[in-house]
Amino acid sequence: MIKLTRINGEEFVVNAEMIQYVEEKPDTIVTLLNKERFIVKEKMDEVIRRIIEYGRALRSFPPERL
């Protein structure tokens, strides 16, 4: 899940794996696989950064404890 901010300032979380695409025209629009859309305050590059960070967190392994 990634945290985003609606235009009205309300924060919400969305499943990053459900994002189909992100557009910036000029507002940032996030479209999910079910075609639901959100206009968010974050710029497209920031949304992409959060998606990548989420993916890395899923694939990282904690260090082994001795």
NORBELGI-V43491 format. One record per pair of residues at least 12 apart in sequence whose C-alpha atoms are under 10 Angstrom apart, sorted by the first residue. I is the first residue (numbers start at 1). J is the second residue. D is the distance in whole Angstrom. If there is no record, write none. Layout:
<<I;J;D> <I;J;D>>
This chain:
<<1;13;6> <1;14;5> <1;15;4> <1;16;6> <1;17;8> <1;18;10> <1;50;9> <1;51;9> <1;54;7> <1;55;10> <2;14;6> <2;15;6> <2;16;6> <2;17;10> <2;47;9> <2;50;6> <2;51;7> <2;53;9> <2;54;7> <3;15;9> <3;16;9> <3;47;9> <3;50;8> <3;51;10> <4;30;10> <4;38;10> <4;39;10> <4;40;7> <4;41;8> <4;42;7> <4;46;10> <4;47;8> <4;50;9> <5;38;9> <5;39;9> <5;40;5> <5;41;6> <5;42;7> <6;28;10> <6;38;7> <6;39;6> <6;40;4> <6;41;6> <6;42;9> <7;27;9> <7;28;10> <7;38;9> <7;39;6> <7;40;5> <7;41;5> <7;42;9> <8;39;10> <8;40;9> <8;41;9> <9;40;9> <9;41;8> <10;40;9> <10;41;10> <11;40;9> <11;41;10> <12;40;10> <14;30;10> <14;32;9> <15;32;9> <15;51;9> <15;54;10> <16;32;9> <16;47;9> <16;48;10> <16;50;9> <16;51;6> <16;52;9> <16;54;7> <16;55;8> <17;32;9> <17;33;9> <17;51;8> <17;54;9> <17;55;9> <18;31;9> <18;32;5> <18;33;6> <18;34;8> <18;35;10> <19;31;6> <19;32;4> <19;33;6> <19;34;9> <19;35;9> <19;36;10> <19;37;10> <19;51;9> <20;32;5> <20;33;5> <20;34;9> <20;35;8> <20;36;10> <21;33;8> <21;35;10> <21;37;10> <21;48;10> <22;37;10> <22;38;10> <22;39;10> <22;43;10> <22;44;7> <22;45;9> <22;47;8> <22;48;8> <23;39;10> <23;43;9> <23;44;7> <23;45;10> <24;39;9> <24;40;10> <24;42;10> <24;43;7> <24;44;6> <24;45;9> <25;44;10> <26;43;9> <26;44;10> <27;39;7> <27;40;7> <27;41;7> <27;42;9> <27;43;8> <27;44;9> <28;40;6> <28;41;7> <28;42;7> <28;43;6> <28;44;6> <28;45;10> <28;47;9> <29;41;9> <29;42;9> <29;43;9> <29;44;8> <30;44;9> <30;47;9>>
